[in-house]
Amino acid sequence: MDMRHDLATPTPLELRLRETQEAFDSVAADYDGPRGNNELIQRMRLTLWATVRDELPAGSRLLDLGCGTGIDAVEFARSRFHVTASDWSPRMVERARERAEAAGVSSRMEAVHVGVQELDRLDGTYDGIYSNFGPLNCAPDMKAVAAQCARLVRPGGSLVFSVIGRVCPWEVGHYAMRGRFRRALVRGNRGVTPVGMNKHTIWTYYYFPREFYAAFAEHFTLSRYRALSLFMPPPYMVDRVRRRPAFYERLGRLDDRFGGAPLLRDMGDHFLIVMHRR
Ligand SMILES: C[S@@+](CC[C@H](N)C(=O)[O-])C[C@H]1O[C@@H](n2cnc3c(N)ncnc32)[C@H](O)[C@@H]1O
């Protein structure tokens, strides 16, 4: 057998991870602009910020999984948390590092090129781990991620994750009205699903909150979860929201008020889930 050839041939999983990496590398330059950080994204971002601050005091050690351009990590470093920001896209990591330098918080924030599938490369003990806007939807083995989180978080420490959910009524309506029925139902797919972005592919796994929690249940208790952007449309419908801002702000307030209610919390563009290390 030709071992050199065998070693050089990427597995299907490695190819998918590489394609996802290339997809995010391709948008890193402006991902903190309208594409990755419009007002609907910022609205959800505030909920994660408030949740992390409710969970942990300033000064705590945080690990950010899939930090993107570092918006959250710099925000927490500014308010005196110590943050290790990690991402699988080297271009995103560069952007996060530059953001930390520009904000003058490099002493409290480091950016490292580590994917969620290789958390065994990280050392240290964290008070909490957070992940915002779906990096964990790109993880090929959620049980392995959970085991690594258990190794990295102290007993009693927190996980705060925003994850792309399976049931987004706005999305179903949006694509069904355009006759794109497969796209409308893409979140129902079992296993890994190709999702296009910027002429690249993001290999994505979708979850119900309880399905997601099952991977963590051995090491973490479930504290709570809630819908993000259930009444409010998902971020790619921002133009619709800009045409009638007052009306949609009222919908946003419905999210704030009822997003944690039984049944409603199982829907939405994303869900925000909080767990504690046993
Ligand atoms: C939608 S962006 C969110 C970025 C950031 N958390 C934010 O709030 O702006 C998803 C991020 O997940 C990262 N990502 C994708 N696959 C990943 C993986 N396997 N491990 C770690 N990060 C990954 C991408 O590079 C990208 O930065």
The ligand as a Tripos MOL2 file, in Angstrom:
@<TRIPOS>MOLECULE
LIG
   27    29     1     0     0
SMALL
NO_CHARGES

@<TRIPOS>ATOM
      1 C1        -21.7620   32.7360   12.0990 C.3       1 LIG1
      2 S1        -20.0780   32.9340   12.5430 S.3       1 LIG1
      3 C2        -20.2080   33.5610   14.1990 C.3       1 LIG1
      4 C3        -18.9380   34.2570   14.6380 C.3       1 LIG1
      5 C4        -18.9760   34.9000   16.0230 C.3       1 LIG1
      6 N1        -19.2460   33.9460   17.0740 N.3       1 LIG1
      7 C5        -19.9740   36.0210   16.0800 C.2       1 LIG1
      8 O1        -20.7780   36.0320   17.0050 O.co2     1 LIG1
      9 O2        -19.9120   36.9220   15.2430 O.co2     1 LIG1
     10 C6        -19.5570   31.2520   12.8020 C.3       1 LIG1
     11 C7        -18.0840   31.1240   13.1660 C.3       1 LIG1
     12 O3        -17.8140   29.7590   13.4420 O.3       1 LIG1
     13 C8        -16.5380   29.4650   12.9330 C.3       1 LIG1
     14 N2        -16.4370   28.0200   12.7220 N.ar      1 LIG1
     15 C9        -16.9380   27.2720   11.7150 C.ar      1 LIG1
     16 N3        -16.5860   25.9880   11.8780 N.ar      1 LIG1
     17 C10       -15.8680   25.9270   13.0180 C.ar      1 LIG1
     18 C11       -15.2060   24.8900   13.6980 C.ar      1 LIG1
     19 N4        -15.2260   23.6430   13.2350 N.pl3     1 LIG1
     20 N5        -14.5530   25.1960   14.8370 N.ar      1 LIG1
     21 C12       -14.5230   26.4730   15.3040 C.ar      1 LIG1
     22 N6        -15.0820   27.4950   14.6750 N.ar      1 LIG1
     23 C13       -15.7610   27.2290   13.5460 C.ar      1 LIG1
     24 C14       -16.4490   30.2710   11.6640 C.3       1 LIG1
     25 O4        -15.1200   30.4250   11.2130 O.3       1 LIG1
     26 C15       -17.1140   31.5670   12.0870 C.3       1 LIG1
     27 O5        -16.1940   32.4740   12.6020 O.3       1 LIG1
@<TRIPOS>BOND
     1     1     2 1
     2     2     3 1
     3     2    10 1
     4     3     4 1
     5     4     5 1
     6     5     6 1
     7     5     7 1
     8     7     8 2
     9     7     9 1
    10    10    11 1
    11    11    12 1
    12    11    26 1
    13    12    13 1
    14    13    14 1
    15    13    24 1
    16    14    15 ar
    17    14    23 ar
    18    15    16 ar
    19    16    17 ar
    20    17    18 ar
    21    17    23 ar
    22    18    19 1
    23    18    20 ar
    24    20    21 ar
    25    21    22 ar
    26    22    23 ar
    27    24    25 1
    28    24    26 1
    29    26    27 1
@<TRIPOS>SUBSTRUCTURE
     1 LIG1         1 GROUP 0 **** ****
